[in-house]
Amino acid sequence: MTSQPETIEGWQAWQIGQRSLSFQVIGRTVLPVLDVRTALVLADALGFDGRAIALLLPAIEAGLTVVTAQAAPDDASSPDEAES
């Protein structure tokens, strides 16, 4: 399933989100993280609607987190159990 931005503000938020995305590793889990400060500075530099960006970025980050969790391998078994 793919989604496309339906408004110019949505397109702008998606562009900014892609450019301010990083990943945080916690144990064996990788989480997407959007640097909001960087995103807002970049949005301002590009003349984008900073208010819309600030409102839409948390939804983008939440969606990325859900997709990342769904794509992660099942860690129910430890590596030691998998070898036996």
PyRosetta script that sets phi, psi and omega in degrees:
from pyrosetta import init, pose_from_sequence

init()
pose = pose_from_sequence("MTSQPETIEGWQAWQIGQRSLSFQVIGRTVLPVLDVRTALVLADALGFDGRAIALLLPAIEAGLTVVTAQAAPDDASSPDEAES")
pose.set_psi(1, 132.0)
pose.set_omega(1, 175.9)
pose.set_phi(2, -123.6)
pose.set_psi(2, 154.8)
pose.set_omega(2, 178.3)
pose.set_phi(3, -124.8)
pose.set_psi(3, 146.9)
pose.set_omega(3, 177.3)
pose.set_phi(4, -120.8)
pose.set_psi(4, 138.5)
pose.set_omega(4, 174.5)
pose.set_phi(5, -59.8)
pose.set_psi(5, 139.6)
pose.set_omega(5, -177.7)
pose.set_phi(6, -101.2)
pose.set_psi(6, -9.6)
pose.set_omega(6, -179.4)
pose.set_phi(7, -131.2)
pose.set_psi(7, 165.6)
pose.set_omega(7, 176.6)
pose.set_phi(8, -64.4)
pose.set_psi(8, -36.6)
pose.set_omega(8, 178.4)
pose.set_phi(9, -65.8)
pose.set_psi(9, -38.1)
pose.set_omega(9, 176.7)
pose.set_phi(10, -65.0)
pose.set_psi(10, -42.2)
pose.set_omega(10, 177.5)
pose.set_phi(11, -62.3)
pose.set_psi(11, -44.4)
pose.set_omega(11, 179.0)
pose.set_phi(12, -61.4)
pose.set_psi(12, -45.1)
pose.set_omega(12, -179.8)
pose.set_phi(13, -62.3)
pose.set_psi(13, -40.4)
pose.set_omega(13, 179.2)
pose.set_phi(14, -65.2)
pose.set_psi(14, -41.8)
pose.set_omega(14, 178.3)
pose.set_phi(15, -62.4)
pose.set_psi(15, -44.8)
pose.set_omega(15, 179.3)
pose.set_phi(16, -66.6)
pose.set_psi(16, -41.8)
pose.set_omega(16, 179.1)
pose.set_phi(17, -58.9)
pose.set_psi(17, -42.9)
pose.set_omega(17, 178.9)
pose.set_phi(18, -63.7)
pose.set_psi(18, -34.3)
pose.set_omega(18, -176.7)
pose.set_phi(19, -83.4)
pose.set_psi(19, -17.1)
pose.set_omega(19, -178.8)
pose.set_phi(20, -113.0)
pose.set_psi(20, 17.0)
pose.set_omega(20, -178.7)
pose.set_phi(21, -85.1)
pose.set_psi(21, 134.5)
pose.set_omega(21, 171.6)
pose.set_phi(22, -138.3)
pose.set_psi(22, 176.3)
pose.set_omega(22, -178.7)
pose.set_phi(23, -127.6)
pose.set_psi(23, 137.5)
pose.set_omega(23, 177.7)
pose.set_phi(24, -111.2)
pose.set_psi(24, 130.4)
pose.set_omega(24, -179.6)
pose.set_phi(25, -101.3)
pose.set_psi(25, 123.0)
pose.set_omega(25, 177.3)
pose.set_phi(26, -125.0)
pose.set_psi(26, 105.5)
pose.set_omega(26, -174.2)
pose.set_phi(27, 64.9)
pose.set_psi(27, -122.7)
pose.set_omega(27, 176.9)
pose.set_phi(28, -101.5)
pose.set_psi(28, 10.3)
pose.set_omega(28, -178.9)
pose.set_phi(29, -100.9)
pose.set_psi(29, 134.8)
pose.set_omega(29, 177.4)
pose.set_phi(30, -112.5)
pose.set_psi(30, 122.0)
pose.set_omega(30, -178.5)
pose.set_phi(31, -114.8)
pose.set_psi(31, 135.9)
pose.set_omega(31, 175.2)
pose.set_phi(32, -75.5)
pose.set_psi(32, 138.9)
pose.set_omega(32, 179.6)
pose.set_phi(33, -134.8)
pose.set_psi(33, 131.1)
pose.set_omega(33, 175.9)
pose.set_phi(34, -100.5)
pose.set_psi(34, 127.8)
pose.set_omega(34, 177.4)
pose.set_phi(35, -83.1)
pose.set_psi(35, 99.3)
pose.set_omega(35, -173.3)
pose.set_phi(36, -65.3)
pose.set_psi(36, -39.5)
pose.set_omega(36, 179.7)
pose.set_phi(37, -60.5)
pose.set_psi(37, -48.0)
pose.set_omega(37, 177.7)
pose.set_phi(38, -61.5)
pose.set_psi(38, -41.8)
pose.set_omega(38, -179.1)
pose.set_phi(39, -60.7)
pose.set_psi(39, -44.1)
pose.set_omega(39, -177.9)
pose.set_phi(40, -70.8)
pose.set_psi(40, -35.9)
pose.set_omega(40, 176.3)
pose.set_phi(41, -65.2)
pose.set_psi(41, -44.1)
pose.set_omega(41, 179.0)
pose.set_phi(42, -64.7)
pose.set_psi(42, -42.3)
pose.set_omega(42, 178.5)
pose.set_phi(43, -60.2)
pose.set_psi(43, -43.3)
pose.set_omega(43, 179.1)
pose.set_phi(44, -63.6)
pose.set_psi(44, -43.5)
pose.set_omega(44, -179.6)
pose.set_phi(45, -62.2)
pose.set_psi(45, -32.9)
pose.set_omega(45, -179.1)
pose.set_phi(46, -90.0)
pose.set_psi(46, -2.3)
pose.set_omega(46, 179.4)
pose.set_phi(47, 77.0)
pose.set_psi(47, 21.5)
pose.set_omega(47, 179.5)
pose.set_phi(48, -82.0)
pose.set_psi(48, 165.3)
pose.set_omega(48, 179.6)
pose.set_phi(49, -76.6)
pose.set_psi(49, 99.5)
pose.set_omega(49, -176.6)
pose.set_phi(50, -61.1)
pose.set_psi(50, -35.3)
pose.set_omega(50, 179.0)
pose.set_phi(51, -64.6)
pose.set_psi(51, -44.8)
pose.set_omega(51, 178.6)
pose.set_phi(52, -64.6)
pose.set_psi(52, -40.2)
pose.set_omega(52, 178.3)
pose.set_phi(53, -60.4)
pose.set_psi(53, -47.4)
pose.set_omega(53, -179.2)
pose.set_phi(54, -61.5)
pose.set_psi(54, -33.8)
pose.set_omega(54, 179.4)
pose.set_phi(55, -77.8)
pose.set_psi(55, -33.7)
pose.set_omega(55, -174.4)
pose.set_phi(56, -90.1)
pose.set_psi(56, -27.2)
pose.set_omega(56, -177.6)
pose.set_phi(57, -58.2)
pose.set_psi(57, -42.4)
pose.set_omega(57, 178.6)
pose.set_phi(58, -60.2)
pose.set_psi(58, -34.7)
pose.set_omega(58, 177.9)
pose.set_phi(59, -68.7)
pose.set_psi(59, -38.9)
pose.set_omega(59, 177.4)
pose.set_phi(60, -63.8)
pose.set_psi(60, -45.9)
pose.set_omega(60, -179.6)
pose.set_phi(61, -62.7)
pose.set_psi(61, -41.4)
pose.set_omega(61, 178.5)
pose.set_phi(62, -62.6)
pose.set_psi(62, -42.9)
pose.set_omega(62, 178.3)
pose.set_phi(63, -63.5)
pose.set_psi(63, -41.6)
pose.set_omega(63, 177.9)
pose.set_phi(64, -64.3)
pose.set_psi(64, -37.2)
pose.set_omega(64, 178.7)
pose.set_phi(65, -64.9)
pose.set_psi(65, -42.7)
pose.set_omega(65, 179.1)
pose.set_phi(66, -63.6)
pose.set_psi(66, -47.1)
pose.set_omega(66, -179.2)
pose.set_phi(67, -63.5)
pose.set_psi(67, -40.4)
pose.set_omega(67, 178.9)
pose.set_phi(68, -63.7)
pose.set_psi(68, -42.3)
pose.set_omega(68, 179.3)
pose.set_phi(69, -64.9)
pose.set_psi(69, -38.6)
pose.set_omega(69, 179.6)
pose.set_phi(70, -68.8)
pose.set_psi(70, -31.5)
pose.set_omega(70, -177.3)
pose.set_phi(71, -85.5)
pose.set_psi(71, -13.5)
pose.set_omega(71, -177.2)
pose.set_phi(72, -69.7)
pose.set_psi(72, 142.8)
pose.set_omega(72, 176.0)
pose.set_phi(73, -66.1)
pose.set_psi(73, 152.6)
pose.set_omega(73, -180.0)
pose.set_phi(74, -68.4)
pose.set_psi(74, 118.1)
pose.set_omega(74, -179.4)
pose.set_phi(75, -98.2)
pose.set_psi(75, 24.9)
pose.set_omega(75, -178.2)
pose.set_phi(76, -65.0)
pose.set_psi(76, -32.6)
pose.set_omega(76, 179.5)
pose.set_phi(77, -106.1)
pose.set_psi(77, 144.2)
pose.set_omega(77, 178.4)
pose.set_phi(78, -80.1)
pose.set_psi(78, 161.9)
pose.set_omega(78, 179.0)
pose.set_phi(79, -58.7)
pose.set_psi(79, -33.2)
pose.set_omega(79, 179.7)
pose.set_phi(80, -64.8)
pose.set_psi(80, -38.9)
pose.set_omega(80, -179.7)
pose.set_phi(81, -68.8)
pose.set_psi(81, -33.6)
pose.set_omega(81, -177.4)
pose.set_phi(82, -67.8)
pose.set_psi(82, -28.3)
pose.set_omega(82, -178.4)
pose.set_phi(83, -78.1)
pose.set_psi(83, -24.7)
pose.set_omega(83, -177.3)
pose.set_phi(84, -82.4)
pose.dump_pdb("model.pdb")
